[in-house]
Amino acid sequence: MKDPNVEAYDSAIFSPVTRDWYGTSDFYNVGYWSSPTLTQAEASTALVNRLLDRHAQDQGTVLDVGCGLGATTSAIKHRWPFAQVTGINLSQAQIEYCRRNHRDCDFAVMNATALTFSENSFDVIFSAEAAFHFNTRRDFFSQAHRALKPGGSLLVADILLDREHLLSKKMLAWDVPTNLDQANPDDYKTCLEDFGYRNVLVEDATEQTWRSWIRQLIEKTESTGVPAPHRYLHDAKRSNVVTYYVLVSAHK
């Protein structure tokens, strides 16, 4: 039987409304918005590049965890053409799509908290807006540390939720575990250091990512009438369910 949470994500990510919003780019992240950014696809690419900027090496082996429809995986390959890039996801349908449409990368169905790769396999482990679904982040951090090569980089864009917010139940019902105990950037940094990561940097990018994305949803919908994904977030009080959007880098 198919996991209902995987089915929910398949329905959302393959929705014509979602695909139209992202301009058929195959992205599915809120993006990093700055003054020159004009489209959702540009913002989504900018988010990937901002994380990749934190790793100097442009070759080797890279794992994209929670790869969605493969746009982030392909963007990594475009940025680092000599790297061997692999994307993983729990959804068979999404992985099949990736294999058809992003043939310069490898893809596999796999759980982020039970990686089957051997120790010291990757120079970079990357994850954009997926870790808040992992049960738990700590298990993912442990698995990633094992699979990283010495000196390798963990690069993560992640979302921290307000557990007391009225909308949390809706968010939590969509496969967000209740036992994630990183409440703010300092907690996040300490957690990574507990697993032996070095040079941990946790940047609060909430304004440039989540809040800017919400404004884009509202402005585009109001000005054009084009339907936007996640319309229940078109309200400041509801969108405040996200307390922090963090950009994370750390070394093994």
Phi, psi and omega in degrees: 000138183287140178297125181298331178289324175294319178299319180297318179290321177301316180298318182289314188284332179268358181301137176302327178296314179295313182297323177293321181297321182269009174064036182055029184275349184074003174283161173203060173222165186286337177087168175244115189258130173224174188304324179281352186286126184248330185231163178298319180298320177296318179295321180294319176295319180298324178298313179300313183294325180296323176288316181297333178301340184275001177235118188287328186288140182243026177209179180107209184245135184229136176245125176257111187263123186076056194281353180059230181269011171093001181293318179294318179300314180293324178295323176296315179297322179295320180289319182238077188297340181266001179279152171265111190248130180236135175248142176231154182198159177279341186271119176297320181296318180291321179294320177298320176298315180302315183295327179284326193249349180226070191281355177273003179233164176258152182218149179209149172278121184199149177273130182296336182264006177215058182298136181263004178286153180285170178297149174057045184268333192233144172279328180221135167242123189241142175207122180248113174056043177234330190295338178286353173267345189285137181247080014232175173303319182301318179296321177296314180301320179295313180296319180295320180298320179295319186278344178284146171285153174306130183086354180290165185248138167257123182235119189223134165253124189219161184240132175247132187254152171278109184294337182268354182293145182298332181275352184302323181299321179293317179293316183293330179292344181260053173061044170248109185301149180276352186255025174276120191249021175260104188265342183205172182303324180294318176300318181298313180298315180297319180300314179296319179296327178298332179270003176095007177289148180244165176049046184283127176234122178240106184264129173281106181244028185302317183293318184281346183244275187302307184293321177294322179296316178300317179299321178296318178303312184291311185296316182292320180296317182289326185275331185243340184079002179291127179295145182243152175293153175056052184294340179294349178271359184283055181199132185301320182294322179288318184292342178287003174299333175271116180273324179216142166244118188244145171251123193238137170222145179202158179241149174277000000 
